[in-house]
């Protein structure tokens, strides 16, 4: 969405995409195909990211007090 907003602002300022400014989106949102010119985007690996986050959370839960003590001592 930020890249789409940047495209609108570039147009407002008279800048041509991609001749004057290059933009790349992140998230592969459907709106990217509807812009003029179409916005190139990166498609993040949502499933891999979700799996990695879930594994990390489960690992932290599994460590119990040891992990909490490490985190608390790092703050002091």
mmCIF file of the N, C-alpha and C atoms, coordinates in Angstrom:
data_MODEL
# 
_entry.id   MODEL 
# 
loop_
_atom_site.group_PDB 
_atom_site.id 
_atom_site.type_symbol 
_atom_site.label_atom_id 
_atom_site.label_alt_id 
_atom_site.label_comp_id 
_atom_site.label_asym_id 
_atom_site.label_entity_id 
_atom_site.label_seq_id 
_atom_site.pdbx_PDB_ins_code 
_atom_site.Cartn_x 
_atom_site.Cartn_y 
_atom_site.Cartn_z 
_atom_site.occupancy 
_atom_site.B_iso_or_equiv 
_atom_site.pdbx_formal_charge 
_atom_site.auth_seq_id 
_atom_site.auth_comp_id 
_atom_site.auth_asym_id 
_atom_site.auth_atom_id 
_atom_site.pdbx_PDB_model_num 
ATOM 1   N N  . UNK A 1 1  ? 0.824  -1.194  0.000   1.00 0.00 ? 1  UNK A N  1 
ATOM 2   C CA . UNK A 1 1  ? 0.000  0.000   0.000   1.00 0.00 ? 1  UNK A CA 1 
ATOM 3   C C  . UNK A 1 1  ? 0.870  1.260   0.000   1.00 0.00 ? 1  UNK A C  1 
ATOM 4   N N  . UNK A 1 2  ? 2.005  1.191   0.681   1.00 0.00 ? 2  UNK A N  1 
ATOM 5   C CA . UNK A 1 2  ? 2.891  2.365   0.685   1.00 0.00 ? 2  UNK A CA 1 
ATOM 6   C C  . UNK A 1 2  ? 3.402  2.672   -0.719  1.00 0.00 ? 2  UNK A C  1 
ATOM 7   N N  . UNK A 1 3  ? 3.742  1.638   -1.474  1.00 0.00 ? 3  UNK A N  1 
ATOM 8   C CA . UNK A 1 3  ? 4.241  1.861   -2.832  1.00 0.00 ? 3  UNK A CA 1 
ATOM 9   C C  . UNK A 1 3  ? 3.157  2.459   -3.725  1.00 0.00 ? 3  UNK A C  1 
ATOM 10  N N  . UNK A 1 4  ? 1.906  2.037   -3.535  1.00 0.00 ? 4  UNK A N  1 
ATOM 11  C CA . UNK A 1 4  ? 0.800  2.610   -4.309  1.00 0.00 ? 4  UNK A CA 1 
ATOM 12  C C  . UNK A 1 4  ? 0.651  4.087   -3.960  1.00 0.00 ? 4  UNK A C  1 
ATOM 13  N N  . UNK A 1 5  ? 0.737  4.413   -2.690  1.00 0.00 ? 5  UNK A N  1 
ATOM 14  C CA . UNK A 1 5  ? 0.689  5.813   -2.273  1.00 0.00 ? 5  UNK A CA 1 
ATOM 15  C C  . UNK A 1 5  ? 1.838  6.611   -2.869  1.00 0.00 ? 5  UNK A C  1 
ATOM 16  N N  . UNK A 1 6  ? 3.017  6.002   -2.915  1.00 0.00 ? 6  UNK A N  1 
ATOM 17  C CA . UNK A 1 6  ? 4.173  6.677   -3.514  1.00 0.00 ? 6  UNK A CA 1 
ATOM 18  C C  . UNK A 1 6  ? 3.945  6.909   -5.010  1.00 0.00 ? 6  UNK A C  1 
ATOM 19  N N  . UNK A 1 7  ? 3.267  5.962   -5.661  1.00 0.00 ? 7  UNK A N  1 
ATOM 20  C CA . UNK A 1 7  ? 2.955  6.144   -7.086  1.00 0.00 ? 7  UNK A CA 1 
ATOM 21  C C  . UNK A 1 7  ? 2.030  7.341   -7.288  1.00 0.00 ? 7  UNK A C  1 
ATOM 22  N N  . UNK A 1 8  ? 1.009  7.448   -6.453  1.00 0.00 ? 8  UNK A N  1 
ATOM 23  C CA . UNK A 1 8  ? 0.093  8.585   -6.553  1.00 0.00 ? 8  UNK A CA 1 
ATOM 24  C C  . UNK A 1 8  ? 0.829  9.901   -6.312  1.00 0.00 ? 8  UNK A C  1 
ATOM 25  N N  . UNK A 1 9  ? 1.717  9.910   -5.329  1.00 0.00 ? 9  UNK A N  1 
ATOM 26  C CA . UNK A 1 9  ? 2.468  11.138  -5.032  1.00 0.00 ? 9  UNK A CA 1 
ATOM 27  C C  . UNK A 1 9  ? 3.428  11.475  -6.173  1.00 0.00 ? 9  UNK A C  1 
ATOM 28  N N  . UNK A 1 10 ? 4.066  10.462  -6.744  1.00 0.00 ? 10 UNK A N  1 
ATOM 29  C CA . UNK A 1 10 ? 4.963  10.702  -7.877  1.00 0.00 ? 10 UNK A CA 1 
ATOM 30  C C  . UNK A 1 10 ? 4.188  11.303  -9.043  1.00 0.00 ? 10 UNK A C  1 
ATOM 31  N N  . UNK A 1 11 ? 3.012  10.769  -9.310  1.00 0.00 ? 11 UNK A N  1 
ATOM 32  C CA . UNK A 1 11 ? 2.179  11.311  -10.390 1.00 0.00 ? 11 UNK A CA 1 
ATOM 33  C C  . UNK A 1 11 ? 1.789  12.755  -10.099 1.00 0.00 ? 11 UNK A C  1 
ATOM 34  N N  . UNK A 1 12 ? 1.432  13.022  -8.838  1.00 0.00 ? 12 UNK A N  1 
ATOM 35  C CA . UNK A 1 12 ? 1.050  14.388  -8.452  1.00 0.00 ? 12 UNK A CA 1 
ATOM 36  C C  . UNK A 1 12 ? 2.195  15.371  -8.687  1.00 0.00 ? 12 UNK A C  1 
ATOM 37  N N  . UNK A 1 13 ? 3.420  14.896  -8.490  1.00 0.00 ? 13 UNK A N  1 
ATOM 38  C CA . UNK A 1 13 ? 4.589  15.756  -8.669  1.00 0.00 ? 13 UNK A CA 1 
ATOM 39  C C  . UNK A 1 13 ? 5.123  15.751  -10.099 1.00 0.00 ? 13 UNK A C  1 
ATOM 40  N N  . UNK A 1 14 ? 4.473  15.032  -10.982 1.00 0.00 ? 14 UNK A N  1 
ATOM 41  C CA . UNK A 1 14 ? 4.890  15.010  -12.383 1.00 0.00 ? 14 UNK A CA 1 
ATOM 42  C C  . UNK A 1 14 ? 6.034  14.053  -12.672 1.00 0.00 ? 14 UNK A C  1 
ATOM 43  N N  . UNK A 1 15 ? 6.311  13.127  -11.784 1.00 0.00 ? 15 UNK A N  1 
ATOM 44  C CA . UNK A 1 15 ? 7.375  12.156  -12.011 1.00 0.00 ? 15 UNK A CA 1 
ATOM 45  C C  . UNK A 1 15 ? 6.814  10.952  -12.759 1.00 0.00 ? 15 UNK A C  1 
ATOM 46  N N  . UNK A 1 16 ? 7.607  10.424  -13.685 1.00 0.00 ? 16 UNK A N  1 
ATOM 47  C CA . UNK A 1 16 ? 7.186  9.272   -14.472 1.00 0.00 ? 16 UNK A CA 1 
ATOM 48  C C  . UNK A 1 16 ? 7.804  7.997   -13.918 1.00 0.00 ? 16 UNK A C  1 
ATOM 49  N N  . UNK A 1 17 ? 6.975  6.958   -13.832 1.00 0.00 ? 17 UNK A N  1 
ATOM 50  C CA . UNK A 1 17 ? 7.442  5.661   -13.356 1.00 0.00 ? 17 UNK A CA 1 
ATOM 51  C C  . UNK A 1 17 ? 7.511  4.752   -14.573 1.00 0.00 ? 17 UNK A C  1 
ATOM 52  N N  . UNK A 1 18 ? 8.568  4.103   -14.853 1.00 0.00 ? 18 UNK A N  1 
ATOM 53  C CA . UNK A 1 18 ? 9.825  4.024   -14.132 1.00 0.00 ? 18 UNK A CA 1 
ATOM 54  C C  . UNK A 1 18 ? 10.913 4.960   -14.656 1.00 0.00 ? 18 UNK A C  1 
ATOM 55  N N  . UNK A 1 19 ? 10.579 5.853   -15.589 1.00 0.00 ? 19 UNK A N  1 
ATOM 56  C CA . UNK A 1 19 ? 11.596 6.719   -16.196 1.00 0.00 ? 19 UNK A CA 1 
ATOM 57  C C  . UNK A 1 19 ? 12.299 7.611   -15.173 1.00 0.00 ? 19 UNK A C  1 
ATOM 58  N N  . UNK A 1 20 ? 11.525 8.224   -14.253 1.00 0.00 ? 20 UNK A N  1 
ATOM 59  C CA . UNK A 1 20 ? 12.108 9.155   -13.289 1.00 0.00 ? 20 UNK A CA 1 
ATOM 60  C C  . UNK A 1 20 ? 12.340 8.527   -11.912 1.00 0.00 ? 20 UNK A C  1 
ATOM 61  N N  . UNK A 1 21 ? 11.519 7.575   -11.567 1.00 0.00 ? 21 UNK A N  1 
ATOM 62  C CA . UNK A 1 21 ? 11.610 6.963   -10.245 1.00 0.00 ? 21 UNK A CA 1 
ATOM 63  C C  . UNK A 1 21 ? 11.186 5.501   -10.352 1.00 0.00 ? 21 UNK A C  1 
ATOM 64  N N  . UNK A 1 22 ? 11.907 4.642   -9.672  1.00 0.00 ? 22 UNK A N  1 
ATOM 65  C CA . UNK A 1 22 ? 11.572 3.215   -9.654  1.00 0.00 ? 22 UNK A CA 1 
ATOM 66  C C  . UNK A 1 22 ? 10.939 2.877   -8.310  1.00 0.00 ? 22 UNK A C  1 
ATOM 67  N N  . UNK A 1 23 ? 9.881  2.087   -8.356  1.00 0.00 ? 23 UNK A N  1 
ATOM 68  C CA . UNK A 1 23 ? 9.193  1.669   -7.144  1.00 0.00 ? 23 UNK A CA 1 
ATOM 69  C C  . UNK A 1 23 ? 8.993  0.165   -7.162  1.00 0.00 ? 23 UNK A C  1 
ATOM 70  N N  . UNK A 1 24 ? 9.009  -0.432  -5.983  1.00 0.00 ? 24 UNK A N  1 
ATOM 71  C CA . UNK A 1 24 ? 8.761  -1.851  -5.837  1.00 0.00 ? 24 UNK A CA 1 
ATOM 72  C C  . UNK A 1 24 ? 7.923  -2.039  -4.592  1.00 0.00 ? 24 UNK A C  1 
ATOM 73  N N  . UNK A 1 25 ? 6.837  -2.784  -4.708  1.00 0.00 ? 25 UNK A N  1 
ATOM 74  C CA . UNK A 1 25 ? 5.964  -3.030  -3.575  1.00 0.00 ? 25 UNK A CA 1 
ATOM 75  C C  . UNK A 1 25 ? 6.351  -4.293  -2.830  1.00 0.00 ? 25 UNK A C  1 
ATOM 76  N N  . UNK A 1 26 ? 5.755  -4.474  -1.670  1.00 0.00 ? 26 UNK A N  1 
ATOM 77  C CA . UNK A 1 26 ? 5.976  -5.673  -0.864  1.00 0.00 ? 26 UNK A CA 1 
ATOM 78  C C  . UNK A 1 26 ? 4.621  -6.173  -0.387  1.00 0.00 ? 26 UNK A C  1 
ATOM 79  N N  . UNK A 1 27 ? 4.318  -7.405  -0.620  1.00 0.00 ? 27 UNK A N  1 
ATOM 80  C CA . UNK A 1 27 ? 3.071  -7.964  -0.149  1.00 0.00 ? 27 UNK A CA 1 
ATOM 81  C C  . UNK A 1 27 ? 2.221  -8.552  -1.252  1.00 0.00 ? 27 UNK A C  1 
ATOM 82  N N  . UNK A 1 28 ? 2.524  -8.238  -2.504  1.00 0.00 ? 28 UNK A N  1 
ATOM 83  C CA . UNK A 1 28 ? 1.800  -8.745  -3.661  1.00 0.00 ? 28 UNK A CA 1 
ATOM 84  C C  . UNK A 1 28 ? 0.287  -8.553  -3.527  1.00 0.00 ? 28 UNK A C  1 
ATOM 85  N N  . UNK A 1 29 ? -0.122 -7.344  -3.176  1.00 0.00 ? 29 UNK A N  1 
ATOM 86  C CA . UNK A 1 29 ? -1.542 -7.042  -3.046  1.00 0.00 ? 29 UNK A CA 1 
ATOM 87  C C  . UNK A 1 29 ? -2.192 -6.953  -4.424  1.00 0.00 ? 29 UNK A C  1 
ATOM 88  N N  . UNK A 1 30 ? -3.468 -7.278  -4.498  1.00 0.00 ? 30 UNK A N  1 
ATOM 89  C CA . UNK A 1 30 ? -4.198 -7.279  -5.775  1.00 0.00 ? 30 UNK A CA 1 
ATOM 90  C C  . UNK A 1 30 ? -4.173 -5.918  -6.463  1.00 0.00 ? 30 UNK A C  1 
ATOM 91  N N  . UNK A 1 31 ? -4.141 -4.847  -5.696  1.00 0.00 ? 31 UNK A N  1 
ATOM 92  C CA . UNK A 1 31 ? -4.174 -3.500  -6.273  1.00 0.00 ? 31 UNK A CA 1 
ATOM 93  C C  . UNK A 1 31 ? -2.957 -3.233  -7.162  1.00 0.00 ? 31 UNK A C  1 
ATOM 94  N N  . UNK A 1 32 ? -1.859 -3.956  -6.949  1.00 0.00 ? 32 UNK A N  1 
ATOM 95  C CA . UNK A 1 32 ? -0.641 -3.726  -7.734  1.00 0.00 ? 32 UNK A CA 1 
ATOM 96  C C  . UNK A 1 32 ? -0.881 -3.924  -9.225  1.00 0.00 ? 32 UNK A C  1 
ATOM 97  N N  . UNK A 1 33 ? -1.759 -4.851  -9.583  1.00 0.00 ? 33 UNK A N  1 
ATOM 98  C CA . UNK A 1 33 ? -2.039 -5.105  -10.997 1.00 0.00 ? 33 UNK A CA 1 
ATOM 99  C C  . UNK A 1 33 ? -2.954 -4.054  -11.604 1.00 0.00 ? 33 UNK A C  1 
ATOM 100 N N  . UNK A 1 34 ? -3.579 -3.240  -10.762 1.00 0.00 ? 34 UNK A N  1 
ATOM 101 C CA . UNK A 1 34 ? -4.551 -2.246  -11.241 1.00 0.00 ? 34 UNK A CA 1 
ATOM 102 C C  . UNK A 1 34 ? -3.948 -0.857  -11.400 1.00 0.00 ? 34 UNK A C  1 
ATOM 103 N N  . UNK A 1 35 ? -2.699 -0.675  -11.010 1.00 0.00 ? 35 UNK A N  1 
ATOM 104 C CA . UNK A 1 35 ? -2.070 0.638   -11.133 1.00 0.00 ? 35 UNK A CA 1 
ATOM 105 C C  . UNK A 1 35 ? -1.530 0.809   -12.548 1.00 0.00 ? 35 UNK A C  1 
ATOM 106 N N  . UNK A 1 36 ? -1.217 2.045   -12.906 1.00 0.00 ? 36 UNK A N  1 
ATOM 107 C CA . UNK A 1 36 ? -0.667 2.336   -14.213 1.00 0.00 ? 36 UNK A CA 1 
ATOM 108 C C  . UNK A 1 36 ? 0.619  3.124   -14.057 1.00 0.00 ? 36 UNK A C  1 
ATOM 109 N N  . UNK A 1 37 ? 1.772  2.530   -14.346 1.00 0.00 ? 37 UNK A N  1 
ATOM 110 C CA . UNK A 1 37 ? 1.983  1.164   -14.799 1.00 0.00 ? 37 UNK A CA 1 
ATOM 111 C C  . UNK A 1 37 ? 1.757  0.164   -13.665 1.00 0.00 ? 37 UNK A C  1 
ATOM 112 N N  . UNK A 1 38 ? 1.575  -1.126  -14.025 1.00 0.00 ? 38 UNK A N  1 
ATOM 113 C CA . UNK A 1 38 ? 1.409  -2.127  -12.969 1.00 0.00 ? 38 UNK A CA 1 
ATOM 114 C C  . UNK A 1 38 ? 2.625  -2.122  -12.041 1.00 0.00 ? 38 UNK A C  1 
ATOM 115 N N  . UNK A 1 39 ? 2.364  -2.241  -10.760 1.00 0.00 ? 39 UNK A N  1 
ATOM 116 C CA . UNK A 1 39 ? 3.421  -2.177  -9.747  1.00 0.00 ? 39 UNK A CA 1 
ATOM 117 C C  . UNK A 1 39 ? 4.056  -3.544  -9.565  1.00 0.00 ? 39 UNK A C  1 
ATOM 118 N N  . UNK A 1 40 ? 5.363  -3.605  -9.692  1.00 0.00 ? 40 UNK A N  1 
ATOM 119 C CA . UNK A 1 40 ? 6.079  -4.843  -9.389  1.00 0.00 ? 40 UNK A CA 1 
ATOM 120 C C  . UNK A 1 40 ? 6.115  -5.009  -7.879  1.00 0.00 ? 40 UNK A C  1 
ATOM 121 N N  . UNK A 1 41 ? 5.856  -6.221  -7.408  1.00 0.00 ? 41 UNK A N  1 
ATOM 122 C CA . UNK A 1 41 ? 5.858  -6.460  -5.969  1.00 0.00 ? 41 UNK A CA 1 
ATOM 123 C C  . UNK A 1 41 ? 6.584  -7.749  -5.633  1.00 0.00 ? 41 UNK A C  1 
ATOM 124 N N  . UNK A 1 42 ? 6.961  -7.855  -4.391  1.00 0.00 ? 42 UNK A N  1 
ATOM 125 C CA . UNK A 1 42 ? 7.565  -9.068  -3.847  1.00 0.00 ? 42 UNK A CA 1 
ATOM 126 C C  . UNK A 1 42 ? 6.476  -9.827  -3.111  1.00 0.00 ? 42 UNK A C  1 
ATOM 127 N N  . UNK A 1 43 ? 6.365  -11.116 -3.383  1.00 0.00 ? 43 UNK A N  1 
ATOM 128 C CA . UNK A 1 43 ? 5.390  -11.966 -2.691  1.00 0.00 ? 43 UNK A CA 1 
ATOM 129 C C  . UNK A 1 43 ? 6.107  -12.656 -1.537  1.00 0.00 ? 43 UNK A C  1 
ATOM 130 N N  . UNK A 1 44 ? 5.817  -12.222 -0.296  1.00 0.00 ? 44 UNK A N  1 
ATOM 131 C CA . UNK A 1 44 ? 6.480  -12.853 0.842   1.00 0.00 ? 44 UNK A CA 1 
ATOM 132 C C  . UNK A 1 44 ? 5.964  -14.278 1.051   1.00 0.00 ? 44 UNK A C  1 
ATOM 133 N N  . UNK A 1 45 ? 6.824  -15.168 1.555   1.00 0.00 ? 45 UNK A N  1 
ATOM 134 C CA . UNK A 1 45 ? 6.412  -16.551 1.798   1.00 0.00 ? 45 UNK A CA 1 
ATOM 135 C C  . UNK A 1 45 ? 5.601  -16.647 3.104   1.00 0.00 ? 45 UNK A C  1 
ATOM 136 N N  . UNK A 1 46 ? 4.312  -16.298 3.031   1.00 0.00 ? 46 UNK A N  1 
ATOM 137 C CA . UNK A 1 46 ? 3.482  -16.213 4.233   1.00 0.00 ? 46 UNK A CA 1 
ATOM 138 C C  . UNK A 1 46 ? 3.499  -17.502 5.059   1.00 0.00 ? 46 UNK A C  1 
ATOM 139 N N  . UNK A 1 47 ? 3.386  -18.643 4.388   1.00 0.00 ? 47 UNK A N  1 
ATOM 140 C CA . UNK A 1 47 ? 3.332  -19.914 5.116   1.00 0.00 ? 47 UNK A CA 1 
ATOM 141 C C  . UNK A 1 47 ? 4.637  -20.177 5.855   1.00 0.00 ? 47 UNK A C  1 
ATOM 142 N N  . UNK A 1 48 ? 5.764  -19.928 5.213   1.00 0.00 ? 48 UNK A N  1 
ATOM 143 C CA . UNK A 1 48 ? 7.060  -20.135 5.869   1.00 0.00 ? 48 UNK A CA 1 
ATOM 144 C C  . UNK A 1 48 ? 7.250  -19.179 7.034   1.00 0.00 ? 48 UNK A C  1 
ATOM 145 N N  . UNK A 1 49 ? 6.842  -17.941 6.863   1.00 0.00 ? 49 UNK A N  1 
ATOM 146 C CA . UNK A 1 49 ? 6.963  -16.958 7.943   1.00 0.00 ? 49 UNK A CA 1 
ATOM 147 C C  . UNK A 1 49 ? 6.097  -17.380 9.121   1.00 0.00 ? 49 UNK A C  1 
ATOM 148 N N  . UNK A 1 50 ? 4.853  -17.764 8.856   1.00 0.00 ? 50 UNK A N  1 
ATOM 149 C CA . UNK A 1 50 ? 3.952  -18.200 9.919   1.00 0.00 ? 50 UNK A CA 1 
ATOM 150 C C  . UNK A 1 50 ? 4.479  -19.413 10.651  1.00 0.00 ? 50 UNK A C  1 
ATOM 151 N N  . UNK A 1 51 ? 4.997  -20.381 9.913   1.00 0.00 ? 51 UNK A N  1 
ATOM 152 C CA . UNK A 1 51 ? 5.548  -21.585 10.526  1.00 0.00 ? 51 UNK A CA 1 
ATOM 153 C C  . UNK A 1 51 ? 6.751  -21.239 11.416  1.00 0.00 ? 51 UNK A C  1 
ATOM 154 N N  . UNK A 1 52 ? 7.641  -20.379 10.929  1.00 0.00 ? 52 UNK A N  1 
ATOM 155 C CA . UNK A 1 52 ? 8.818  -19.995 11.706  1.00 0.00 ? 52 UNK A CA 1 
ATOM 156 C C  . UNK A 1 52 ? 8.417  -19.265 12.986  1.00 0.00 ? 52 UNK A C  1 
ATOM 157 N N  . UNK A 1 53 ? 7.432  -18.375 12.888  1.00 0.00 ? 53 UNK A N  1 
ATOM 158 C CA . UNK A 1 53 ? 6.959  -17.647 14.073  1.00 0.00 ? 53 UNK A CA 1 
ATOM 159 C C  . UNK A 1 53 ? 6.337  -18.614 15.072  1.00 0.00 ? 53 UNK A C  1 
ATOM 160 N N  . UNK A 1 54 ? 5.494  -19.540 14.594  1.00 0.00 ? 54 UNK A N  1 
ATOM 161 C CA . UNK A 1 54 ? 4.863  -20.510 15.479  1.00 0.00 ? 54 UNK A CA 1 
ATOM 162 C C  . UNK A 1 54 ? 5.908  -21.382 16.173  1.00 0.00 ? 54 UNK A C  1 
ATOM 163 N N  . UNK A 1 55 ? 6.908  -21.839 15.420  1.00 0.00 ? 55 UNK A N  1 
ATOM 164 C CA . UNK A 1 55 ? 7.967  -22.655 16.028  1.00 0.00 ? 55 UNK A CA 1 
ATOM 165 C C  . UNK A 1 55 ? 8.731  -21.869 17.085  1.00 0.00 ? 55 UNK A C  1 
ATOM 166 N N  . UNK A 1 56 ? 9.012  -20.614 16.808  1.00 0.00 ? 56 UNK A N  1 
ATOM 167 C CA . UNK A 1 56 ? 9.734  -19.777 17.763  1.00 0.00 ? 56 UNK A CA 1 
ATOM 168 C C  . UNK A 1 56 ? 8.918  -19.599 19.044  1.00 0.00 ? 56 UNK A C  1 
ATOM 169 N N  . UNK A 1 57 ? 7.631  -19.320 18.892  1.00 0.00 ? 57 UNK A N  1 
ATOM 170 C CA . UNK A 1 57 ? 6.760  -19.143 20.062  1.00 0.00 ? 57 UNK A CA 1 
ATOM 171 C C  . UNK A 1 57 ? 6.704  -20.436 20.870  1.00 0.00 ? 57 UNK A C  1 
ATOM 172 N N  . UNK A 1 58 ? 6.505  -21.576 20.192  1.00 0.00 ? 58 UNK A N  1 
ATOM 173 C CA . UNK A 1 58 ? 6.440  -22.848 20.900  1.00 0.00 ? 58 UNK A CA 1 
ATOM 174 C C  . UNK A 1 58 ? 7.752  -23.172 21.595  1.00 0.00 ? 58 UNK A C  1 
ATOM 175 N N  . UNK A 1 59 ? 8.867  -22.822 20.977  1.00 0.00 ? 59 UNK A N  1 
ATOM 176 C CA . UNK A 1 59 ? 10.174 -23.032 21.597  1.00 0.00 ? 59 UNK A CA 1 
ATOM 177 C C  . UNK A 1 59 ? 10.312 -22.190 22.865  1.00 0.00 ? 59 UNK A C  1 
ATOM 178 N N  . UNK A 1 60 ? 9.886  -20.946 22.796  1.00 0.00 ? 60 UNK A N  1 
ATOM 179 C CA . UNK A 1 60 ? 9.971  -20.070 23.978  1.00 0.00 ? 60 UNK A CA 1 
ATOM 180 C C  . UNK A 1 60 ? 9.062  -20.563 25.087  1.00 0.00 ? 60 UNK A C  1 
ATOM 181 N N  . UNK A 1 61 ? 7.871  -21.030 24.741  1.00 0.00 ? 61 UNK A N  1 
ATOM 182 C CA . UNK A 1 61 ? 6.955  -21.563 25.745  1.00 0.00 ? 61 UNK A CA 1 
ATOM 183 C C  . UNK A 1 61 ? 7.566  -22.805 26.381  1.00 0.00 ? 61 UNK A C  1 
ATOM 184 N N  . UNK A 1 62 ? 8.189  -23.643 25.575  1.00 0.00 ? 62 UNK A N  1 
ATOM 185 C CA . UNK A 1 62 ? 8.793  -24.878 26.053  1.00 0.00 ? 62 UNK A CA 1 
ATOM 186 C C  . UNK A 1 62 ? 9.963  -24.649 26.977  1.00 0.00 ? 62 UNK A C  1 
ATOM 187 N N  . UNK A 1 63 ? 10.672 -23.526 26.832  1.00 0.00 ? 63 UNK A N  1 
ATOM 188 C CA . UNK A 1 63 ? 11.821 -23.229 27.685  1.00 0.00 ? 63 UNK A CA 1 
ATOM 189 C C  . UNK A 1 63 ? 11.403 -22.751 29.063  1.00 0.00 ? 63 UNK A C  1 
ATOM 190 N N  . UNK A 1 64 ? 10.165 -22.366 29.233  1.00 0.00 ? 64 UNK A N  1 
ATOM 191 C CA . UNK A 1 64 ? 9.635  -21.984 30.542  1.00 0.00 ? 64 UNK A CA 1 
ATOM 192 C C  . UNK A 1 64 ? 10.432 -20.908 31.240  1.00 0.00 ? 64 UNK A C  1 
ATOM 193 N N  . UNK A 1 65 ? 10.742 -21.138 32.499  1.00 0.00 ? 65 UNK A N  1 
ATOM 194 C CA . UNK A 1 65 ? 11.397 -20.143 33.338  1.00 0.00 ? 65 UNK A CA 1 
ATOM 195 C C  . UNK A 1 65 ? 12.803 -19.782 32.865  1.00 0.00 ? 65 UNK A C  1 
ATOM 196 N N  . UNK A 1 66 ? 13.520 -20.729 32.282  1.00 0.00 ? 66 UNK A N  1 
ATOM 197 C CA . UNK A 1 66 ? 14.888 -20.444 31.839  1.00 0.00 ? 66 UNK A CA 1 
ATOM 198 C C  . UNK A 1 66 ? 14.904 -19.300 30.836  1.00 0.00 ? 66 UNK A C  1 
ATOM 199 N N  . UNK A 1 67 ? 13.984 -19.312 29.892  1.00 0.00 ? 67 UNK A N  1 
ATOM 200 C CA . UNK A 1 67 ? 13.922 -18.258 28.883  1.00 0.00 ? 67 UNK A CA 1 
ATOM 201 C C  . UNK A 1 67 ? 13.520 -16.927 29.506  1.00 0.00 ? 67 UNK A C  1 
ATOM 202 N N  . UNK A 1 68 ? 12.547 -16.960 30.415  1.00 0.00 ? 68 UNK A N  1 
ATOM 203 C CA . UNK A 1 68 ? 12.096 -15.718 31.061  1.00 0.00 ? 68 UNK A CA 1 
ATOM 204 C C  . UNK A 1 68 ? 13.225 -15.096 31.876  1.00 0.00 ? 68 UNK A C  1 
ATOM 205 N N  . UNK A 1 69 ? 13.983 -15.926 32.599  1.00 0.00 ? 69 UNK A N  1 
ATOM 206 C CA . UNK A 1 69 ? 15.081 -15.411 33.420  1.00 0.00 ? 69 UNK A CA 1 
ATOM 207 C C  . UNK A 1 69 ? 16.148 -14.768 32.530  1.00 0.00 ? 69 UNK A C  1 
ATOM 208 N N  . UNK A 1 70 ? 16.423 -15.393 31.382  1.00 0.00 ? 70 UNK A N  1 
ATOM 209 C CA . UNK A 1 70 ? 17.402 -14.829 30.454  1.00 0.00 ? 70 UNK A CA 1 
ATOM 210 C C  . UNK A 1 70 ? 16.929 -13.481 29.940  1.00 0.00 ? 70 UNK A C  1 
ATOM 211 N N  . UNK A 1 71 ? 15.656 -13.383 29.582  1.00 0.00 ? 71 UNK A N  1 
ATOM 212 C CA . UNK A 1 71 ? 15.121 -12.138 29.066  1.00 0.00 ? 71 UNK A CA 1 
ATOM 213 C C  . UNK A 1 71 ? 15.132 -11.050 30.119  1.00 0.00 ? 71 UNK A C  1 
ATOM 214 N N  . UNK A 1 72 ? 14.761 -11.383 31.339  1.00 0.00 ? 72 UNK A N  1 
ATOM 215 C CA . UNK A 1 72 ? 14.724 -10.402 32.428  1.00 0.00 ? 72 UNK A CA 1 
ATOM 216 C C  . UNK A 1 72 ? 16.110 -9.935  32.782  1.00 0.00 ? 72 UNK A C  1 
ATOM 217 N N  . UNK A 1 73 ? 17.087 -10.862 32.856  1.00 0.00 ? 73 UNK A N  1 
ATOM 218 C CA . UNK A 1 73 ? 18.454 -10.457 33.211  1.00 0.00 ? 73 UNK A CA 1 
ATOM 219 C C  . UNK A 1 73 ? 19.066 -9.573  32.133  1.00 0.00 ? 73 UNK A C  1 
ATOM 220 N N  . UNK A 1 74 ? 18.664 -9.751  30.895  1.00 0.00 ? 74 UNK A N  1 
ATOM 221 C CA . UNK A 1 74 ? 19.177 -8.913  29.815  1.00 0.00 ? 74 UNK A CA 1 
ATOM 222 C C  . UNK A 1 74 ? 18.686 -7.481  29.949  1.00 0.00 ? 74 UNK A C  1 
ATOM 223 N N  . UNK A 1 75 ? 17.523 -7.285  30.561  1.00 0.00 ? 75 UNK A N  1 
ATOM 224 C CA . UNK A 1 75 ? 16.979 -5.946  30.738  1.00 0.00 ? 75 UNK A CA 1 
ATOM 225 C C  . UNK A 1 75 ? 17.658 -5.177  31.864  1.00 0.00 ? 75 UNK A C  1 
ATOM 226 N N  . UNK A 1 76 ? 18.197 -5.892  32.816  1.00 0.00 ? 76 UNK A N  1 
ATOM 227 C CA . UNK A 1 76 ? 18.808 -5.227  34.010  1.00 0.00 ? 76 UNK A CA 1 
ATOM 228 C C  . UNK A 1 76 ? 20.219 -4.792  33.762  1.00 0.00 ? 76 UNK A C  1 
# 
